[in-house]
């Protein structure tokens, strides 16, 4: 059997996560319902294998572990709700670029919570990415208020996913990936259901095409996309995977042009390029520091 090329596999992973925003745009349902079905189906798909292989590890979880996982799930739920909502107001390009600034929020949170020091190069990358984000937001605000609202929601999505990473960091060190994901996704699904009920949003999945898209969202970008990145870490450096993930906004923008006929403005393209450049500098600086 021919061995898989890890770099080619990573490329497929990028294409997988890039497809999420396009499929979300094609679904005819409110953002909270899309979030609920995407995470709910993912949780259901994970359940059989997790209970069969990791039952003992799940039983060993303490009350504190479960509370931490629940809190992590709350942040993940808010991430999906805000980011998916952003796609209703701003372009795929702006939304995916801005939500990928989560590493900056992780940087700030790590400094505040754990007093982790950051190199000057990483700080430069951070400020460059922030400048690109401000550039896009000001342009969208002048374009129309809805686009600006979408930018704010995408940034909120970045903030909440950063919180998810920070809260779950300690727990992840004590748990295997699959049971950790299972517990957090279960909590996330419950929170999304509560939001839907609290806002009196009908729980109907919508037309038949929606169900196919929900299933595709659960399998392609959520399970396969992120699982591919975790698999690749065994064969390539973490820097390669981190930088490859910056391809998501690029891939999503290209798919938006081909599928949705949505062209980013010149300002959005330039601002997005500045953000990606800043994140590249930040990631490489951070990874080099960890290696040392």
ChimeraX attribute file (.defattr): number of C-alpha atoms within 10 A of each C-alpha:
attribute: neighborCount
match mode: 1-to-1
recipient: residues
	/A:1	3
	/A:2	4
	/A:3	5
	/A:4	8
	/A:5	10
	/A:6	17
	/A:7	15
	/A:8	11
	/A:9	16
	/A:10	24
	/A:11	17
	/A:12	16
	/A:13	25
	/A:14	26
	/A:15	21
	/A:16	23
	/A:17	24
	/A:18	26
	/A:19	21
	/A:20	22
	/A:21	25
	/A:22	20
	/A:23	17
	/A:24	22
	/A:25	16
	/A:26	13
	/A:27	20
	/A:28	15
	/A:29	18
	/A:30	18
	/A:31	21
	/A:32	23
	/A:33	24
	/A:34	25
	/A:35	28
	/A:36	26
	/A:37	24
	/A:38	23
	/A:39	27
	/A:40	23
	/A:41	19
	/A:42	24
	/A:43	23
	/A:44	13
	/A:45	16
	/A:46	19
	/A:47	16
	/A:48	10
	/A:49	12
	/A:50	19
	/A:51	14
	/A:52	9
	/A:53	12
	/A:54	13
	/A:55	12
	/A:56	10
	/A:57	15
	/A:58	17
	/A:59	8
	/A:60	9
	/A:61	13
	/A:62	10
	/A:63	9
	/A:64	10
	/A:65	18
	/A:66	17
	/A:67	12
	/A:68	17
	/A:69	25
	/A:70	22
	/A:71	20
	/A:72	26
	/A:73	28
	/A:74	22
	/A:75	24
	/A:76	26
	/A:77	29
	/A:78	23
	/A:79	27
	/A:80	26
	/A:81	25
	/A:82	24
	/A:83	28
	/A:84	25
	/A:85	23
	/A:86	29
	/A:87	24
	/A:88	18
	/A:89	19
	/A:90	23
	/A:91	22
	/A:92	28
	/A:93	27
	/A:94	28
	/A:95	30
	/A:96	29
	/A:97	33
	/A:98	32
	/A:99	25
	/A:100	23
	/A:101	26
	/A:102	22
	/A:103	19
	/A:104	23
	/A:105	19
	/A:106	20
	/A:107	20
	/A:108	16
	/A:109	18
	/A:110	16
	/A:111	13
	/A:112	10
	/A:113	9
	/A:114	10
	/A:115	10
	/A:116	11
	/A:117	9
	/A:118	16
	/A:119	12
	/A:120	11
	/A:121	15
	/A:122	23
	/A:123	18
	/A:124	16
	/A:125	24
	/A:126	26
	/A:127	16
	/A:128	21
	/A:129	28
	/A:130	20
	/A:131	16
	/A:132	25
	/A:133	23
	/A:134	16
	/A:135	18
	/A:136	27
	/A:137	23
	/A:138	13
	/A:139	17
	/A:140	23
	/A:141	15
	/A:142	10
	/A:143	11
	/A:144	12
	/A:145	13
	/A:146	15
	/A:147	24
	/A:148	22
	/A:149	19
	/A:150	28
	/A:151	31
	/A:152	20
	/A:153	25
	/A:154	32
	/A:155	26
	/A:156	22
	/A:157	30
	/A:158	27
	/A:159	24
	/A:160	27
	/A:161	28
	/A:162	26
	/A:163	23
	/A:164	23
	/A:165	18
	/A:166	19
	/A:167	18
	/A:168	20
	/A:169	12
	/A:170	12
	/A:171	18
	/A:172	15
	/A:173	10
	/A:174	12
	/A:175	15
	/A:176	12
	/A:177	12
	/A:178	16
	/A:179	21
	/A:180	22
	/A:181	19
	/A:182	21
	/A:183	21
	/A:184	26
	/A:185	26
	/A:186	21
	/A:187	26
	/A:188	29
	/A:189	24
	/A:190	19
	/A:191	21
	/A:192	26
	/A:193	21
	/A:194	13
	/A:195	18
	/A:196	19
	/A:197	12
	/A:198	9
	/A:199	10
	/A:200	9
	/A:201	13
	/A:202	12
	/A:203	15
	/A:204	9
	/A:205	18
	/A:206	14
	/A:207	11
	/A:208	8
	/A:209	12
	/A:210	19
	/A:211	16
	/A:212	12
	/A:213	20
	/A:214	24
	/A:215	17
	/A:216	19
	/A:217	28
	/A:218	23
	/A:219	17
	/A:220	19
	/A:221	22
	/A:222	17
	/A:223	18
	/A:224	17
	/A:225	24
	/A:226	18
	/A:227	15
	/A:228	20
	/A:229	24
	/A:230	15
	/A:231	13
	/A:232	21
	/A:233	16
	/A:234	10
	/A:235	11
	/A:236	14
	/A:237	11
	/A:238	17
	/A:239	17
	/A:240	17
	/A:241	20
	/A:242	17
	/A:243	16
	/A:244	17
	/A:245	21
	/A:246	21
	/A:247	19
	/A:248	24
	/A:249	26
	/A:250	22
	/A:251	19
	/A:252	25
	/A:253	28
	/A:254	19
	/A:255	20
	/A:256	23
	/A:257	16
	/A:258	11
	/A:259	12
	/A:260	14
	/A:261	10
	/A:262	15
	/A:263	16
	/A:264	18
	/A:265	15
	/A:266	10
	/A:267	16
	/A:268	22
	/A:269	19
	/A:270	15
	/A:271	26
	/A:272	26
	/A:273	17
	/A:274	22
	/A:275	29
	/A:276	25
	/A:277	18
	/A:278	24
	/A:279	28
	/A:280	21
	/A:281	20
	/A:282	26
	/A:283	24
	/A:284	19
	/A:285	20
	/A:286	18
	/A:287	16
	/A:288	11
	/A:289	12
	/A:290	8
	/A:291	6
	/A:292	5
